[in-house]
Amino acid sequence: MKVDSRLADAVRDRDVLETESSIKVFEKALGWMKLLFLGATVALAIVGVAVGYQAWDFSKGTEKAKQSVTDAAKKSSDDISKSLDAAKSDIKTASDNAIKQSQSMQAQAVQSKAEISKNTASFQSALDASRHQLQSASDLQPEIQKLQKKLAQTNMEVENQKQILSNSQDFVRSIFSTHRADIFFGLPQHQGAPQGRYVIIPPVTGNGNTVVLLLLSATPIPNTLQLQYHVFAQQPNTFMIIAHNLLMFFWGETPVNLENKQISASYFADLGDKETIQSLSEHDGRWFADDQPLPKFGQPDPDWKGNKWMPQPQPTAKP
């Protein structure tokens, strides 16, 4: 118990000493703080005086600066006003020019539109005409091809003709080489009459024309045939070609007057006709040209049915 009491007393003594020690330290610190506060107050006073002087000087400079700014602003305002006036004038001038240019461009646009419309209509018309021409040309293409083929053939023939015409002698030979002169002498039973090429058919009643059949050596070219009895040229309406090279001549006199007189046929031969008659012959009272029967001239002939050169006309049916 005593020990505990002592220990408690020691503790109290220790606490008291620590408290006193702390008070002393606080008092020292407070003294130092007062000194520092005093120094700070003096420093603040000095600084305040300096700041006041500077503030007065700053106020004075501010007034000068304000005046300078006012002068500069006024000058700038004048300059800006002048610039604005000049800019307004330039803008007005530019605006007027722009309006004029706009009006001019509008007029040009209207004129260009009219020209474009006119050119478009002209182009459309030309295009339609071209299409029509192309269609017509397309429709004519087969005919054009035929014409081209025919033209090529004609050119070839012309070239051949040029070669022929290049020499006058060749031209004369080419023209007259096809000329024929077939001569028939007297009646068939007399010497010199060509067998199978000369036939005389007298009229049945004794009156009328004598029919003379002459088989030429070639087919005559139309309108080139001339027939002559002795020294007399015969009229074109007295003779005719009835098939290829078979000539029929209507003699207006009796058959005896043909005796010892020649008949000549002059013509240009059609060398392209290869289907010529070779001979004349009689069978059962009817004359034949090769194997084709001929009609009985100058008399009724109900048995004749025609031939391949002279087909008999068909009777017309009654309604």
LINSULMO-V348390 format. One record per residue. N is the residue number from 0. PHI is phi as a letter, one per 30 degrees, with the letter a starting at -180 (* if undefined). OMEGA is omega in radians with two decimals (* if undefined). Layout:
# LINSULMO-V348390
n->(N N)
phi->(PHI PHI)
omega->(OMEGA OMEGA)
This chain:
# LINSULMO-V348390
n->(0 1 2 3 4 5 6 7 8 9 10 11 12 13 14 15 16 17 18 19 20 21 22 23 24 25 26 27 28 29 30 31 32 33 34 35 36 37 38 39 40 41 42 43 44 45 46 47 48 49 50 51 52 53 54 55 56 57 58 59 60 61 62 63 64 65 66 67 68 69 70 71 72 73 74 75 76 77 78 79 80 81 82 83 84 85 86 87 88 89 90 91 92 93 94 95 96 97 98 99 100 101 102 103 104 105 106 107 108 109 110 111 112 113 114 115 116 117 118 119 120 121 122 123 124 125 126 127 128 129 130 131 132 133 134 135 136 137 138 139 140 141 142 143 144 145 146 147 148 149 150 151 152 153 154 155 156 157 158 159 160 161 162 163 164 165 166 167 168 169 170 171 172 173 174 175 176 177 178 179 180 181 182 183 184 185 186 187 188 189 190 191 192 193 194 195 196 197 198 199 200 201 202 203 204 205 206 207 208 209 210 211 212 213 214 215 216 217 218 219 220 221 222 223 224 225 226 227 228 229 230 231 232 233 234 235 236 237 238 239 240 241 242 243 244 245 246 247 248 249 250 251 252 253 254 255 256 257 258 259 260 261 262 263 264 265 266 267 268 269 270 271 272 273 274 275 276 277 278 279 280 281 282 283 284 285 286 287 288 289 290 291 292 293 294 295 296 297 298 299 300 301 302 303 304 305 306 307 308 309 310 311 312 313 314 315 316 317 318)
phi->(* d d d d d d d d d d d d d d d d d d d d d d d d d d d d d d d d d d d d d d d d d d d d d d d d d d d d d d d d d d d d d d d d d d d d d d d d d d d d d d d d d d d d d d d d d d d d d d d d d d d d d d d d d d d d d d d d d d d d d d d d d d d d d d d d d d d d d d d d d d d e d d d d d d d d d d d d d d d d d d d d d d d d d b d d d d d d d d c d c d b b c c b c h d e d d d j d d d i b b b c c d d d d j c j d d c c c b c d d a d d d e i c d b c b c h c c d c d d d c b a d c a h c c c c c c c d c d d d d d d i b d c b c c a c d c d d d c c c d c a c b c b h i b d b c h c c d c d d d i a d b d d d c i b d c b d d d d d d d d d)
omega->(3.12 -3.14 3.14 -3.14 3.12 3.14 3.13 3.11 3.13 3.13 3.13 3.13 -3.13 -3.13 -3.12 -3.13 -3.14 -3.13 3.13 -3.13 3.14 3.14 -3.14 3.13 -3.13 3.14 3.10 -3.13 -3.14 3.09 3.08 3.14 3.10 3.11 -3.14 3.14 3.12 3.12 -3.14 -3.13 3.11 -3.13 3.14 3.13 3.12 -3.13 3.13 3.12 -3.13 -3.13 3.12 3.11 3.14 3.12 3.10 3.13 3.12 3.13 3.11 3.11 3.13 3.11 3.11 -3.13 3.12 3.14 3.13 3.13 3.14 3.12 -3.13 3.13 3.13 3.12 3.13 3.13 3.10 3.14 -3.13 3.13 3.10 -3.14 3.12 3.12 3.12 -3.14 3.11 3.12 3.12 -3.14 3.13 3.11 3.12 3.14 3.11 3.11 3.13 3.13 3.12 3.13 3.13 3.11 3.13 3.12 3.12 3.11 3.11 3.12 3.12 3.13 3.12 3.12 3.12 3.13 3.12 3.12 3.13 3.13 3.11 3.12 3.12 3.13 3.13 3.11 3.12 3.12 3.11 3.12 3.13 3.11 3.12 3.13 3.11 3.11 3.11 3.12 3.10 3.11 -3.11 -3.07 3.11 3.11 3.13 3.12 3.09 3.14 3.12 3.11 3.13 3.11 3.11 3.10 3.12 3.11 3.11 3.12 3.11 3.10 3.09 3.12 3.10 3.12 3.11 -3.08 -3.12 3.12 -3.10 3.13 3.09 3.12 3.13 3.13 -3.12 -3.13 -2.99 3.13 3.13 -3.12 -3.13 3.03 3.13 -3.06 3.13 -3.07 2.90 -3.13 -3.09 -3.08 -3.13 -3.12 -3.14 3.11 -3.12 -3.13 3.09 -3.09 -3.03 -3.11 3.06 -3.14 -3.12 3.10 -3.06 -3.07 -3.10 3.09 3.13 -3.07 2.99 3.14 3.11 3.09 -3.13 3.12 -3.08 -3.11 3.11 3.12 -3.13 2.96 -3.08 3.07 3.07 -3.06 3.03 -3.12 -3.10 3.04 -3.08 3.11 -3.05 3.06 -3.09 3.14 -3.11 -3.11 3.13 -3.14 -3.13 3.04 -3.11 3.07 3.07 -3.07 3.13 -3.10 3.05 -3.07 3.12 -3.12 -3.04 -3.13 -3.13 -3.12 -3.09 -3.14 3.09 -3.05 3.09 3.07 -3.10 2.99 -3.12 3.10 -3.14 -3.08 2.99 -3.02 3.02 -3.05 3.12 3.13 -3.12 -3.09 -3.13 3.13 -3.03 -3.08 3.07 -3.12 -3.12 3.10 3.07 3.07 3.11 3.11 -3.13 2.95 -2.91 -3.12 -3.09 -3.12 3.09 3.12 3.05 -3.01 3.06 3.13 3.10 -3.10 -3.10 -3.12 -3.09 -3.10 -3.13 3.07 -3.04 3.10 -3.10 -3.14 -3.14 -3.13 3.13 3.11 -3.14 -3.12 3.11 3.12 *)
